[in-house]
Amino acid sequence: MGVDAVLYRQISTGTGRRRPAYASIEVVADPQDVLPDLLKRVRGGGRTPLLDRVDPLGELTVEAGRMPQLLAELRCLAEVARTPAEVDHVLRLARLVRRCADRRDAEIRFEGD
């Protein structure tokens, strides 16, 4: 079960009880289940509290303001990456995180199967 990382940007503000609306603008797909395998190697070590919350069956939303922390945690994934596919996946995730950090109206959602 792969976990896709999806960059969303806000397209309308919420009013009253309505939440803001978001549109997907970029996806780092994970059809080979690379991210769950990497997460197993770092989970519970205390260095990746955000990534420890990624659920292969659910969704985790990380707001733009948390991108510096997420980028630091991705460095931990890079340390345990063993194959070219894993290294490439971490690099693509880091690019997505940097792109999100440049926007105040964005978030990344880790979407499990």
N, C-alpha and C positions, 0 to 999 in steps of 0.2 A: 504494500500500500504506500504509494508515494504521497508526498506532501508538497503541493504546489505553493509557491510564494507569489502573491499577486499584489501589484501596486495599484491602489485605488486613489482617485482624486475626488474631492468633493465637487459636485456639480450644482447643488442647491443647498441653501441653509434650511435648517429645520425651523418650524414655527409652532409655537405652543407645545403640544405633545408629540408632534411629528419629528422624527429624527432627520438629520441631513441625508441627502441622497448622494450616492457615490457611483462612479463609473470605473471599470477596470481599464487601465492604460498600458500595463505591461505584465507579462507572466513569465516566471521561471518555472517551467514545468518539470516534474520529477517522475517520468514514466518508469524509470529503472529503480525506484526506491532508494536513491542515493542518500537523501537527507535523513530518513529514519535510521539508516545504518550508521551514519556519522553521529547522530544524536545519541545512539546507544553507547557510543564510546566515551562521551563526555557527560552524560546525564548523571546528576547526583554528586558531581565533584565540587560543587560550590562556585564554579567559575562561569556558569551559563544559566543564571536564574530565569531569564526570559525564554531561552531556547528549551529549557527543561519543561516549560509549560506547553510546548507544541504537542498536539494530540493527533496521531495519524488517522483518527476517526472523526476529529472535530475541527474547530476553527479557532485560531488565536489572532487577535487584532493587536497590532503594535502601532501606536501613533507616531507621527513624524518627530516629536520631541524626544522619543526614546531611541532614535536611530544611532546616536553615538554609542550607547550601551550595546545595541544589537551588533554594530560593527565590531566592537571589542570582543563580543562573544563569538562572532564568526572567525576571528583570529584563532580561537581555541579549536574550532572545527578544522581550520587549515592545518593546525599542528598534528591532527590525527588522520588527515586525509592520506590514503595510501596509493591510490590509483590516479591516473590522469583524469578519468571521469569524475572522481571525487574532487580533485583540485579544481577542475573546470567548473563544477557545480558551485563550489564555495566562491570562486571568483565572480560568477554570474550573480550570485546572491549579494555579494558585496557591492557590485555595480548598481543593483536594484536599490539597496539600502542607501547608497550615496545619492541616488536620484530622488529618493523619498525625502532625504534630509534637506534637500534644496527647496522643498515646498512645504508651506505651512498647512496647506489644504489636502494633505495626502496621508495615507496610512498603508501599511503592508499587512496583508492577511495571509497567514499560513493555513491553507485549506487542505485537510485530509480527505481521503477517499470516502 
